[in-house]
Amino acid sequence: MTRALVLLIALSGCAVLADKRVAAGCQVADGVTTYYALTHGATEANSLLAGLSPAGILVIKFALAYAIWKLLPDYDKASENDKIATGAVTLLGCLPAANNLSVIKGL
């Protein structure tokens, strides 16, 4: 988590991280890779999601991606605070997705 915060601060001016399309895409990537890993023998480490089925987690991630897409402003209309929040949401989706790929490689 500390690495994520350092990365967020270091890249806070990065337009890619602050784009709602990337934030939504990272949530989808996290959901899809989680689904794949769980249906191929992995276990969910996130205690908030551990009791859900792989399909349930996928539905939640898709719903979150849709909410991000609809509720966050476009990059060119976003305030600096919006961009920082979007960057945080991006990292909260992309970092777990990257970790899931590592888990999948180990299956």
Contacts in CASP RR format, 6 or more apart in sequence:
PFRMAT RR
TARGET T0000
AUTHOR 0000-0000-0000
METHOD contacts of the structure
MODEL  1
MTRALVLLIALSGCAVLADKRVAAGCQVADGVTTYYALTHGATEANSLLA
GLSPAGILVIKFALAYAIWKLLPDYDKASENDKIATGAVTLLGCLPAANN
LSVIKGL
4 91 0 8 1.000
4 92 0 8 1.000
4 95 0 8 1.000
7 91 0 8 1.000
8 17 0 8 1.000
8 84 0 8 1.000
8 87 0 8 1.000
8 88 0 8 1.000
8 91 0 8 1.000
11 17 0 8 1.000
12 18 0 8 1.000
12 83 0 8 1.000
12 84 0 8 1.000
12 87 0 8 1.000
13 83 0 8 1.000
15 75 0 8 1.000
16 22 0 8 1.000
17 86 0 8 1.000
17 87 0 8 1.000
17 90 0 8 1.000
17 91 0 8 1.000
18 75 0 8 1.000
18 78 0 8 1.000
18 82 0 8 1.000
18 83 0 8 1.000
18 84 0 8 1.000
18 86 0 8 1.000
18 87 0 8 1.000
18 90 0 8 1.000
19 75 0 8 1.000
19 86 0 8 1.000
19 90 0 8 1.000
20 68 0 8 1.000
20 69 0 8 1.000
20 72 0 8 1.000
20 73 0 8 1.000
20 74 0 8 1.000
20 75 0 8 1.000
20 86 0 8 1.000
21 69 0 8 1.000
22 90 0 8 1.000
22 94 0 8 1.000
23 68 0 8 1.000
23 72 0 8 1.000
23 86 0 8 1.000
23 87 0 8 1.000
23 89 0 8 1.000
23 90 0 8 1.000
23 93 0 8 1.000
24 65 0 8 1.000
24 66 0 8 1.000
24 68 0 8 1.000
24 69 0 8 1.000
25 65 0 8 1.000
26 89 0 8 1.000
26 90 0 8 1.000
26 91 0 8 1.000
26 92 0 8 1.000
26 93 0 8 1.000
26 94 0 8 1.000
26 97 0 8 1.000
27 61 0 8 1.000
27 62 0 8 1.000
27 64 0 8 1.000
27 65 0 8 1.000
27 68 0 8 1.000
27 89 0 8 1.000
27 93 0 8 1.000
28 61 0 8 1.000
28 62 0 8 1.000
28 65 0 8 1.000
29 93 0 8 1.000
29 94 0 8 1.000
29 97 0 8 1.000
30 61 0 8 1.000
30 93 0 8 1.000
30 94 0 8 1.000
30 96 0 8 1.000
30 97 0 8 1.000
30 100 0 8 1.000
31 57 0 8 1.000
31 58 0 8 1.000
31 61 0 8 1.000
31 62 0 8 1.000
31 97 0 8 1.000
32 58 0 8 1.000
32 61 0 8 1.000
33 97 0 8 1.000
33 100 0 8 1.000
33 101 0 8 1.000
33 104 0 8 1.000
34 44 0 8 1.000
34 49 0 8 1.000
34 54 0 8 1.000
34 57 0 8 1.000
34 58 0 8 1.000
34 61 0 8 1.000
34 96 0 8 1.000
34 100 0 8 1.000
35 54 0 8 1.000
35 55 0 8 1.000
35 57 0 8 1.000
35 58 0 8 1.000
36 100 0 8 1.000
36 104 0 8 1.000
37 100 0 8 1.000
37 103 0 8 1.000
37 104 0 8 1.000
37 107 0 8 1.000
38 44 0 8 1.000
38 54 0 8 1.000
38 57 0 8 1.000
39 54 0 8 1.000
40 104 0 8 1.000
40 107 0 8 1.000
41 107 0 8 1.000
42 103 0 8 1.000
42 104 0 8 1.000
42 107 0 8 1.000
43 50 0 8 1.000
44 50 0 8 1.000
44 51 0 8 1.000
44 52 0 8 1.000
44 57 0 8 1.000
46 96 0 8 1.000
49 57 0 8 1.000
49 60 0 8 1.000
52 60 0 8 1.000
68 86 0 8 1.000
68 89 0 8 1.000
72 78 0 8 1.000
72 82 0 8 1.000
72 85 0 8 1.000
72 86 0 8 1.000
72 89 0 8 1.000
73 79 0 8 1.000
73 82 0 8 1.000
75 83 0 8 1.000
78 86 0 8 1.000
END
